[in-house]
């Protein structure tokens, strides 16, 4: 599809929806706003222009024409609401932590140490790749930066040492390493609140839409019972389902040791980064008990990163990825909250709720969870999925399940965001990187995605029957 067509389609979708007859019970401005919202989502899927600009255009258009709010002042307040959202600032600060791990070299050192210690067998290499991701996950809210930016450059060198290339014996070792890497990062992305940027966005949407607050501790405390076993099983499951042809890898630890020798002794910056990373994690987990907000904790540690010269101020103000995500998510938060403000969510959730009335509340929760997960086949972005569907599913749940079930069900919804990335070659940020490496064919990826997606979803559903 040409870029011109990608530009036209979102606009065309918005115009068609806006021109349709307004359904009974829905205000005209609500339909117009939904048309703009749908155009934004289609734009995020096709990406004819940068995603942040797509969100900004949607907010600017809606505010300019007064689609949200009953006055110019109200429209402006809504348009800027995302930029004052604490979670958005937490995401921005956490991106700087990821930069700190990269600049200090600590992330690379951790991965190499694990390869050196565990890499004598191919299964051990799988665990080394998974553990490297797992150790970094709580501190890096971008699984693209973590898996594709930190793990990939190291892990992709390993199969090449054994002459396992995309066009020459990929199944020897390269295919296995590639699949373990993406399968593990999908689990770690759901294991920790701070391991995936859309997780933080989702928590904000949950609080805005149903008034339920999800802390770092409640997230991990609820989901760890399935995430830890899944994480530990991923390399072994891949070893059984998609086994490497070569079972031992004696050269890998030697190579890692050589790389570590070239890096030299651990530096002051690495030690400082380790300490500040642990400090941030501790405040995210225990901050509520000592009266420290998670966003404030992240900003405080960001200041320390600069003051202790792990990163510099130039890094902060020129970090295009962080600034891009800041604008992108701020506008998406505003667009999602707009659906509620104009009354669209109330109308849509009421309509869908009428189809589920009479079912057992637990079964309703499970059905909604399964649908929320499977709808990701339609999305090339976890963020777009979150903004488009999470508020709607929360609204349906609020109509149909007891209030006591809302928090655990909301945690299941948001906890599925990382896991669902496994199902397609485009399902989450690192997927195109690992798929693009060429070790796994598209047909194989879809087959493995179905198998592992079923396992991940099955674990979520099992947990749902326990906690709902």
BELBEL-V917219 format. One line per field, one symbol per residue. psi: psi as a letter, one per 30 degrees, with the letter a starting at -180 (. if undefined). burial: # if it has 16 or more other ideal C-beta (glycine too) atoms within 10 Angstrom, else .. A space follows every 50 residues. Layout:
psi->???
burial->???
//
This chain:
psi->kleeeeeeeeeeeeeeeeflkklkfklefeeeeeeeeeeeeeeeefiflk eeeeeeeeeeeeeeghfklgleeeeeeeefeefgkeeeeeeeeeeeeeee eeefgeeeeeeeeeeeefgfleeeeeeeeeeeeeefeffjgjfeeeeeee eefeeffefffghjlegjhefeeeeeeeeeeeeefeefffekegfkefee eeeeeeeeeggkkjleeeeeeefffeeeeeeffeeeeeeeeiklekflif feeeeeeeeeeefalkleeeeeeeeeeeeeeeeeegeffggjkeeeeeee eeeeeeeggelleeeefgjeeeeeeeeeeeeeeeeefeeeefgeeeeeee eeefffkflkeeeeeeeeeeeeefffffkgkeeeeeeeeeeeeeeeefff lleffeeeeeeeefffeeefffflfgflefefeeeffgfkleeeeeeeee eeeeeeeeeeeeeefef.
burial->.....#..##..##..##.......#..##################.#.. ##.######..##...###.....#..##.###.#.############## ################.################################# ##.###.##..#.#.#..################################ ######.###.#.#.#.###.##..##..##.###.###..#.#.#.##. .##.##..##........##.###.##..##.###.##.....####### ##..##...##...##..#..#..##################.######. .##..#....#..###.##..##..#..###################### #...#####################.#####.###.#.##...##..##. ###.###.###.##..##
//
